[in-house]
Amino acid sequence: MSVIVDKNVDVPMRDGVILRADVYRPSDEGQYPVLVQRTPYNKEMWLITASTLDPIRAA
């Protein structure tokens, strides 16, 4: 199964702040469960937390 990666997707907060997210999802059509990982650190450094959630394996 291949993975589609959407980088820097806008996520508007109630207070008007815009957060940026990277979305990893299967390329196959269908419904899938969602996993959310939030961090106050750089989202590009997911390798540091890869033991918790590897986005490629999760997708």
Summary of the structure (lengths in Angstrom):
residues: 59
radius of gyration: 12.5
end to end distance: 9.0
largest distance: 37.8
contacts: 91
relative contact order: 0.25
helix: 19%
strand: 32%
